[in-house]
Amino acid sequence: MLQKCFRSEDGLIMPIVLVLIMIIMLYALSAISIASNQTKQRDLQASMTDALHYAEAGVHRYLWSLNKIEADQLELDNPFSFGEGKYIIEIIENGEGTVRLRSTGWANSNENTKRTIEAQLTKRTFTQNVYLSNNDGSNIWWTSGDTVYGPMHTNTKLRVWNEPVFYGRVTHSNNIVYYPSTERYEHTGSVGSNNPQFLGGIDRVQPMIFPESNTELLTRAEQDGYVYYGRTSIMLNSNGTITTRNGNRNGGSPETRPLPNNGVIYINGTSSSTAYESISSKFNINRGNAFISGTLSGKLTIAAANNIYVTSKDPTNYNFHSATDTGGVKYSTTGFSLNSLTGEVNVTDPEEDILGLIANNYIWVLTTGWFTTNGGTSTISAANIIEINAAIFAINGGFGNDSADSYNSTYPRLSGTEGTIIIRGALIQDRRYPVAWISWSNFRGYNKDYAHDPRMLHQSPPHFIEPTNAGWEIFSWREVNQHVE
């Protein structure tokens, strides 16, 4: 009986051993499968990473070619080899100052795994920024209450205090200074109570090099535009013409002309680097000063050897009291709508009107003075609301209120909507100048309502001056699923 039990247990051992062997084999096979899958996953991940790397290489290859003026020589029908992979490029849009392209990349080891980047390349221009300064000085701060609607750039240090809001991309070419004196190479977060809001991002970039003068526009105007010598008043008319008044033409009386063929007007004459001109200098009949107002229908750039003054009345009428109110410089058809919550500016009829104002020295809102035949008077010519639709460029000076260096009780008060300069375009200047006179309880001058004309990211007024170091750069990019075949 005992032997029989032993024999029975011997019979049970073999199935148990077989089951254990099967379990061990299953574990081994599972481990091999897991390891194999992990290897495949790693290989796939590596291929995907490499594919994106090669797609990026395609974007940078085309960017390099644009800056070398060799893009037209690239054969885009076939893939380019790069390292251990390839990329192929497709141009989607090729416009004035902008190129949109797709670049698809893949590794040679896995040609079925592809990734594609769609990038927008833009030519670096002054007008890409709602605000651009060559030198902000040591006492100009962006602070709480300051809101910038559009991209901005400074060639020097960016000074921030408390919580200014920047809706567009901010670029700077020197350190960031957080009030009162903390400097950082780049922005990494708040510093003390300083918490600037860079909603469009912030980058440190190379400075944009200013030209020494606008004389290239004199050459343009001599070729197929208009050239005037001495003090010139220009009234922009909504029917696509201009009315000008210059002592050296038409007996000094107003004359109406069509816009010039190449869209360039140049006011030549004497000049001075003095910021705030006296009445006698401002209205000197030989001075290279332009006085501009009205409603533009078309595309135009006006340049001056000295200063440009934006007036609130028709500057061709020397009788201030009977001169037509204009409210500044506006567009006839193109319009703007600013969403102050999102910072977006919508443009209606974007193909119609665009204006550039380029002064060798300063661009001022005229608040003191008016014309006589051979000089001027000290009439207070300030208006409560001044609107300027234009790209403004003060090459060796700045933009501001031409009398902000002195208090005057007749200027608009800074309260509510009274006393406001509205700019829809771009403001480029060597250094900043004030638009208001502020001292204790006396607040006279203008508030600022500045927003970028988004068309100027890719479009400029006729023959608008470019940076000395103008080149192409990546404005934006994103990954897409539509591959280049």
C-alpha positions as CSV (number, residue, x, y, z in Angstrom):
1,M,0.0,0.0,0.0
2,L,2.8,2.4,0.9
3,Q,4.7,1.6,-2.3
4,K,1.6,2.3,-4.3
5,C,1.3,5.8,-2.8
6,F,4.9,6.6,-3.6
7,R,4.3,5.4,-7.2
8,S,1.2,7.6,-7.3
9,E,3.2,10.7,-6.2
10,D,5.9,9.9,-8.8
11,G,3.3,10.3,-11.4
12,L,2.3,13.7,-10.2
13,I,5.8,15.3,-10.3
14,M,6.2,15.1,-14.0
15,P,3.1,17.3,-14.9
16,I,4.1,19.8,-12.3
17,V,7.6,20.1,-13.8
18,L,6.2,20.5,-17.2
19,V,3.9,23.3,-16.0
20,L,6.8,25.1,-14.4
21,I,8.9,24.8,-17.5
22,M,6.0,26.3,-19.6
23,I,5.6,29.2,-17.2
24,I,9.3,29.9,-17.3
25,M,9.2,29.8,-21.1
26,L,6.3,32.2,-21.2
27,Y,8.1,34.6,-18.9
28,A,11.2,34.4,-21.1
29,L,9.2,34.9,-24.3
30,S,7.4,37.9,-22.7
31,A,10.7,39.4,-21.6
32,I,12.1,38.9,-25.1
33,S,8.9,40.4,-26.7
34,I,9.0,43.4,-24.3
35,A,12.7,44.0,-24.9
36,S,12.1,43.8,-28.7
37,N,9.2,46.2,-28.5
38,Q,11.2,48.6,-26.3
39,T,14.0,48.4,-28.9
40,K,11.5,49.1,-31.7
41,Q,10.0,51.9,-29.7
42,R,13.4,53.4,-29.0
43,D,14.3,53.1,-32.7
44,L,11.0,54.7,-33.7
45,Q,11.5,57.5,-31.2
46,A,15.0,58.1,-32.5
47,S,13.7,58.1,-36.1
48,M,11.0,60.7,-35.2
49,T,13.5,62.9,-33.4
50,D,16.0,62.6,-36.3
51,A,13.2,63.4,-38.8
52,L,12.3,66.6,-37.0
53,H,16.0,67.5,-36.9
54,Y,16.3,67.0,-40.6
55,A,13.1,69.0,-41.3
56,E,14.6,71.9,-39.2
57,A,17.8,71.6,-41.3
58,G,15.7,72.2,-44.4
59,V,14.2,75.4,-43.0
60,H,17.7,76.7,-42.0
61,R,19.1,75.7,-45.4
62,Y,16.6,77.9,-47.2
63,L,17.0,80.7,-44.7
64,W,20.8,80.7,-45.3
65,S,20.1,80.8,-49.1
66,L,17.8,83.8,-48.7
67,N,20.4,85.7,-46.8
68,K,23.0,84.8,-49.4
69,I,20.6,85.8,-52.2
70,E,20.9,82.3,-53.6
71,A,17.4,80.9,-52.9
72,D,16.4,81.0,-56.6
73,Q,19.3,78.7,-57.3
74,L,18.1,75.9,-55.1
75,E,16.6,72.9,-56.9
76,L,13.6,72.1,-54.7
77,D,12.2,69.2,-56.8
78,N,14.4,66.6,-55.2
79,P,15.4,65.9,-51.6
80,F,18.6,67.2,-50.1
81,S,21.0,64.9,-48.1
82,F,22.0,66.0,-44.7
83,G,24.0,63.9,-42.3
84,E,22.3,60.5,-42.1
85,G,19.0,61.7,-43.4
86,K,17.2,63.8,-46.0
87,Y,14.8,66.7,-46.3
88,I,12.7,68.2,-49.1
89,I,11.4,71.8,-49.2
90,E,8.2,73.2,-50.7
91,I,7.5,77.0,-51.1
92,I,3.8,77.7,-50.2
93,E,3.9,81.5,-50.4
94,N,6.6,83.8,-51.7
95,G,5.5,87.5,-51.2
96,E,7.2,90.8,-50.6
97,G,9.3,90.5,-47.5
98,T,7.8,87.1,-46.5
99,V,8.2,83.4,-47.5
100,R,6.1,80.5,-46.1
101,L,7.5,77.0,-46.7
102,R,7.2,73.4,-45.6
103,S,10.2,71.2,-44.9
104,T,9.8,67.4,-44.5
105,G,12.6,65.4,-43.0
106,W,13.4,61.7,-42.5
107,A,16.3,59.4,-41.5
108,N,17.9,57.1,-44.1
109,S,17.4,54.2,-41.7
110,N,13.6,54.7,-41.6
111,E,12.2,56.5,-44.7
112,N,8.6,55.9,-43.6
113,T,8.9,58.0,-40.5
114,K,8.6,61.6,-41.6
115,R,8.0,64.9,-39.8
116,T,7.2,68.3,-41.4
117,I,7.7,71.9,-40.3
118,E,5.8,74.8,-41.7
119,A,7.8,78.0,-41.2
120,Q,7.3,81.7,-42.0
121,L,10.4,83.6,-42.9
122,T,10.4,87.4,-42.9
123,K,12.9,90.0,-44.0
124,R,14.0,92.0,-41.1
125,T,12.6,95.5,-41.4
126,F,12.1,98.5,-39.2
127,T,8.4,98.5,-39.7
128,Q,7.9,95.1,-38.2
129,N,7.7,96.8,-34.8
130,V,5.1,99.1,-33.4
131,Y,7.9,100.6,-31.4
132,L,11.7,100.5,-32.1
133,S,14.4,102.7,-30.5
134,N,18.1,103.0,-31.1
135,N,18.7,104.4,-27.6
136,D,16.2,104.4,-24.8
137,G,18.4,106.4,-22.4
138,S,18.9,105.6,-18.7
139,N,15.7,107.0,-17.3
140,I,13.0,105.6,-19.6
141,W,11.1,102.7,-18.0
142,W,8.3,100.5,-19.2
143,T,6.0,100.3,-16.2
144,S,2.5,99.3,-14.9
145,G,-0.1,100.9,-17.1
146,D,2.1,100.7,-20.2
147,T,0.6,98.4,-22.8
148,V,2.3,97.7,-26.1
149,Y,0.1,96.3,-28.9
150,G,2.4,94.6,-31.3
151,P,6.1,93.6,-31.6
152,M,8.8,96.0,-30.2
153,H,12.5,96.2,-30.2
154,T,15.2,98.2,-28.5
155,N,18.9,98.3,-29.6
156,T,19.9,99.1,-26.0
157,K,18.8,97.9,-22.5
158,L,15.2,97.2,-21.9
159,R,14.1,98.8,-18.6
160,V,11.0,97.4,-16.9
161,W,9.3,98.4,-13.6
162,N,6.4,96.6,-12.0
163,E,4.1,95.0,-14.6
164,P,4.0,96.5,-18.1
165,V,2.1,94.3,-20.7
166,F,3.6,93.5,-24.1
167,Y,1.2,91.7,-26.4
168,G,3.7,91.1,-29.2
169,R,7.2,89.7,-29.4
170,V,9.8,91.8,-27.6
171,T,13.4,91.8,-28.7
172,H,16.4,93.6,-27.1
173,S,20.1,93.9,-28.0
174,N,21.4,94.5,-24.5
175,N,20.6,93.4,-20.9
176,I,17.2,93.7,-19.3
177,V,17.1,96.1,-16.3
178,Y,14.6,95.4,-13.5
179,Y,13.9,98.5,-11.4
180,P,15.9,99.8,-9.7
181,S,19.1,98.3,-11.0
182,T,19.0,94.5,-11.3
183,E,20.4,93.4,-14.7
184,R,19.8,90.1,-16.5
185,Y,21.2,88.8,-19.8
186,E,17.8,87.5,-20.6
187,H,14.3,87.3,-19.0
188,T,13.8,84.2,-16.9
189,G,11.0,85.4,-14.6
190,S,10.0,88.0,-12.2
191,V,12.6,90.0,-10.2
192,G,11.3,91.4,-6.9
193,S,8.1,93.3,-7.5
194,N,8.9,93.5,-11.2
195,N,6.8,91.1,-13.2
196,P,6.6,92.2,-16.9
197,Q,4.1,90.3,-19.0
198,F,5.8,89.2,-22.3
199,L,2.7,87.6,-23.8
200,G,4.4,87.3,-27.2
201,G,7.7,86.0,-25.9
202,I,11.0,87.8,-25.5
203,D,14.4,87.3,-27.2
204,R,17.8,88.8,-27.2
205,V,18.9,89.6,-30.8
206,Q,21.4,91.5,-32.8
207,P,20.8,95.3,-33.0
208,M,19.1,96.8,-36.0
209,I,21.6,99.2,-37.5
210,F,20.2,102.6,-38.4
211,P,21.1,104.5,-41.6
212,E,22.9,107.8,-41.2
213,S,20.4,109.7,-43.3
214,N,17.4,109.4,-45.7
215,T,19.2,110.7,-48.8
216,E,18.6,107.5,-50.7
217,L,15.0,108.7,-50.8
218,L,16.1,112.0,-52.4
219,T,17.6,109.9,-55.2
220,R,14.3,108.0,-55.5
221,A,12.3,111.2,-55.6
222,E,14.6,112.7,-58.3
223,Q,14.1,109.7,-60.5
224,D,10.3,109.4,-60.6
225,G,8.8,111.2,-57.6
226,Y,8.5,114.8,-56.4
227,V,11.3,117.0,-54.9
228,Y,10.6,120.3,-53.1
229,Y,13.1,122.7,-51.7
230,G,12.3,124.5,-48.4
231,R,9.3,124.6,-46.1
232,T,6.5,122.5,-47.7
233,S,2.9,122.0,-46.6
234,I,1.2,118.8,-47.8
235,M,-2.5,118.2,-47.6
236,L,-3.4,114.6,-48.4
237,N,-6.8,114.4,-50.2
238,S,-9.2,111.4,-50.0
239,N,-9.5,111.4,-53.8
240,G,-5.9,110.2,-54.3
241,T,-4.3,113.6,-54.9
242,I,-2.2,115.9,-52.7
243,T,-2.3,119.7,-52.4
244,T,1.1,121.2,-51.7
245,R,2.2,124.7,-50.9
246,N,5.8,125.8,-51.3
247,G,7.3,129.2,-51.8
248,N,9.4,128.1,-54.7
249,R,6.5,126.6,-56.8
250,N,3.3,128.0,-58.3
251,G,4.0,131.5,-57.0
252,G,3.8,130.2,-53.4
253,S,0.1,129.3,-53.9
254,P,-1.4,125.8,-53.3
255,E,-1.4,123.4,-56.2
256,T,-3.0,119.9,-56.4
257,R,-1.2,117.0,-58.0
258,P,-1.6,113.3,-58.3
259,L,0.5,111.0,-56.1
260,P,4.0,110.6,-57.6
261,N,4.6,107.5,-59.9
262,N,7.0,105.8,-57.5
263,G,5.3,107.0,-54.3
264,V,8.2,109.1,-53.0
265,I,8.2,112.8,-52.0
266,Y,11.3,114.5,-50.7
267,I,11.5,117.9,-48.9
268,N,15.1,119.2,-49.3
269,G,16.5,122.2,-47.6
270,T,18.6,123.4,-44.6
271,S,18.6,121.4,-41.4
272,S,19.5,121.6,-37.7
273,S,20.0,118.9,-35.1
274,T,18.3,121.1,-32.5
275,A,15.4,119.2,-31.0
276,Y,12.9,121.9,-30.3
277,E,13.0,124.6,-33.0
278,S,12.1,128.2,-32.4
279,I,9.2,129.6,-34.4
280,S,11.5,131.4,-36.8
281,S,13.5,128.2,-37.5
282,K,10.5,125.9,-37.7
283,F,8.7,128.1,-40.3
284,N,11.9,129.2,-42.1
285,I,11.1,129.1,-45.8
286,N,14.4,127.5,-46.7
287,R,14.2,124.8,-44.0
288,G,13.8,121.2,-45.1
289,N,10.6,120.8,-43.0
290,A,7.4,119.1,-44.1
291,F,4.0,119.9,-42.6
292,I,1.6,117.1,-43.3
293,S,-2.1,116.5,-42.6
294,G,-5.2,115.0,-44.2
295,T,-6.5,111.7,-45.6
296,L,-4.4,109.5,-47.8
297,S,-5.9,107.4,-50.6
298,G,-3.0,105.3,-52.0
299,K,0.6,104.4,-51.1
300,L,3.1,107.1,-50.3
301,T,6.4,107.9,-48.5
302,I,7.3,111.4,-47.5
303,A,10.8,112.2,-46.4
304,A,12.4,115.4,-45.1
305,A,15.9,116.7,-44.9
306,N,15.1,118.1,-41.5
307,N,11.9,117.6,-39.6
308,I,8.3,116.5,-40.3
309,Y,5.4,118.1,-38.4
310,V,1.9,116.4,-38.3
311,T,-0.8,119.1,-38.1
312,S,-4.4,118.9,-37.0
313,K,-5.5,121.4,-39.7
314,D,-4.9,121.8,-43.4
315,P,-1.3,123.2,-43.5
316,T,-1.8,124.7,-47.0
317,N,-4.2,127.3,-45.5
318,Y,-2.1,129.9,-43.7
319,N,-5.2,131.3,-42.0
320,F,-5.3,129.0,-38.9
321,H,-8.9,129.9,-37.9
322,S,-10.4,129.1,-41.3
323,A,-8.2,126.0,-42.0
324,T,-10.1,122.7,-42.3
325,D,-9.8,120.4,-39.2
326,T,-8.2,117.1,-40.2
327,G,-7.5,115.4,-36.9
328,G,-4.0,114.4,-38.1
329,V,-3.1,111.9,-40.9
330,K,-5.6,109.1,-41.7
331,Y,-6.3,106.6,-44.4
332,S,-9.2,107.0,-46.8
333,T,-10.3,103.3,-47.1
334,T,-8.0,101.2,-44.9
335,G,-9.2,101.1,-41.3
336,F,-8.2,99.5,-38.0
337,S,-10.0,97.9,-35.1
338,L,-8.1,97.2,-31.8
339,N,-9.2,94.5,-29.4
340,S,-7.6,95.8,-26.2
341,L,-8.3,92.5,-24.4
342,T,-6.3,90.3,-26.9
343,G,-4.0,93.0,-28.4
344,E,-5.1,92.0,-31.9
345,V,-5.5,94.7,-34.6
346,N,-7.9,93.9,-37.4
347,V,-7.4,95.7,-40.7
348,T,-10.2,96.5,-43.2
349,D,-9.3,97.0,-46.9
350,P,-5.6,96.2,-46.3
351,E,-4.5,96.6,-49.9
352,E,-5.6,100.2,-50.3
353,D,-3.6,102.8,-48.2
354,I,-0.2,102.9,-46.6
355,L,2.0,105.9,-45.6
356,G,5.6,106.3,-44.5
357,L,7.1,109.4,-42.8
358,I,10.9,109.6,-42.7
359,A,12.7,112.6,-41.2
360,N,16.5,112.9,-41.0
361,N,16.0,114.4,-37.6
362,Y,12.6,114.7,-35.8
363,I,8.9,114.0,-36.3
364,W,6.6,116.2,-34.2
365,V,3.0,116.7,-33.5
366,L,2.6,120.5,-34.2
367,T,1.2,122.1,-31.0
368,T,2.7,125.6,-31.3
369,G,2.9,127.8,-34.3
370,W,1.2,128.4,-37.7
371,F,2.3,129.8,-41.0
372,T,2.7,133.2,-42.5
373,T,4.0,133.7,-46.1
374,N,7.6,134.1,-45.0
375,G,7.6,132.9,-41.5
376,G,5.3,131.8,-38.7
377,T,3.3,132.9,-35.6
378,S,3.2,131.5,-32.1
379,T,-0.4,130.4,-32.4
380,I,-1.3,127.5,-30.1
381,S,-2.2,124.8,-32.7
382,A,-2.8,121.8,-30.4
383,A,-5.8,119.6,-30.9
384,N,-7.2,117.2,-28.3
385,I,-7.1,114.1,-30.5
386,I,-4.3,113.5,-33.1
387,E,-4.4,110.3,-35.2
388,I,-1.5,109.2,-37.2
389,N,-1.8,106.2,-39.6
390,A,1.7,105.7,-40.8
391,A,5.2,104.2,-40.3
392,I,7.1,107.0,-38.5
393,F,10.9,107.1,-38.7
394,A,13.0,109.8,-37.0
395,I,16.5,108.7,-38.0
396,N,18.7,110.9,-35.8
397,G,16.1,112.2,-33.4
398,G,12.7,111.2,-32.1
399,F,9.0,111.5,-32.1
400,G,7.0,113.7,-29.7
401,N,5.0,116.9,-28.9
402,D,7.0,119.8,-30.4
403,S,6.4,121.9,-27.3
404,A,6.6,119.3,-24.6
405,D,9.7,120.9,-23.2
406,S,7.6,123.8,-21.7
407,Y,4.4,124.0,-19.8
408,N,1.5,125.7,-21.6
409,S,-2.0,126.0,-20.0
410,T,-3.8,125.7,-23.3
411,Y,-2.6,122.2,-24.1
412,P,-5.0,119.3,-23.7
413,R,-5.4,118.0,-20.2
414,L,-4.4,114.4,-19.5
415,S,-7.8,113.2,-18.5
416,G,-10.1,110.6,-20.0
417,T,-10.1,110.6,-23.8
418,E,-8.9,114.2,-24.0
419,G,-5.3,114.7,-25.1
420,T,-4.5,111.5,-27.0
421,I,-2.1,110.6,-29.8
422,I,-3.4,107.6,-31.7
423,I,-0.8,105.8,-33.8
424,R,-1.7,102.8,-36.0
425,G,1.5,101.8,-37.8
426,A,5.1,101.8,-36.6
427,L,7.2,104.2,-34.6
428,I,11.0,104.0,-35.2
429,Q,13.3,106.6,-33.6
430,D,16.8,107.1,-32.5
431,R,15.7,108.1,-29.0
432,R,12.5,108.7,-27.1
433,Y,10.9,112.1,-26.6
434,P,7.9,113.1,-24.5
435,V,4.4,113.9,-25.7
436,A,3.3,115.5,-22.4
437,W,4.5,118.0,-19.8
438,I,4.0,116.6,-16.3
439,S,4.9,118.3,-13.1
440,W,3.1,117.7,-9.8
441,S,-0.5,118.8,-10.4
442,N,0.1,120.1,-13.9
443,F,-0.6,117.5,-16.6
444,R,-0.6,118.9,-20.1
445,G,-0.1,117.2,-23.4
446,Y,-1.1,113.8,-24.7
447,N,-1.7,110.2,-23.6
448,K,-0.4,107.5,-25.9
449,D,-2.6,105.0,-27.8
450,Y,-0.2,103.2,-30.1
451,A,-0.8,99.9,-31.9
452,H,1.0,98.1,-34.7
453,D,-0.4,97.9,-38.3
454,P,0.0,94.2,-38.7
455,R,0.4,94.6,-42.5
456,M,3.8,96.0,-41.7
457,L,5.1,92.7,-40.6
458,H,5.4,91.9,-44.3
459,Q,4.7,95.1,-46.1
460,S,6.2,98.6,-46.0
461,P,5.4,102.0,-47.6
462,P,7.0,102.7,-51.0
463,H,10.8,102.4,-50.8
464,F,10.8,102.6,-47.0
465,I,14.4,102.5,-45.7
466,E,15.6,99.1,-44.4
467,P,18.2,98.4,-41.7
468,T,21.8,98.5,-42.8
469,N,22.0,94.8,-41.7
470,A,18.6,93.8,-43.1
471,G,18.3,90.0,-43.5
472,W,15.9,87.2,-43.3
473,E,14.8,85.4,-40.1
474,I,12.4,82.8,-38.8
475,F,9.3,84.6,-37.7
476,S,7.2,81.6,-36.7
477,W,7.1,77.8,-37.2
478,R,4.9,74.8,-36.3
479,E,4.8,71.1,-37.0
480,V,2.1,70.0,-39.4
481,N,0.9,66.6,-40.7
482,Q,0.9,67.5,-44.4
483,H,4.2,66.2,-45.7
484,V,6.0,67.4,-48.8
485,E,6.0,64.6,-51.4
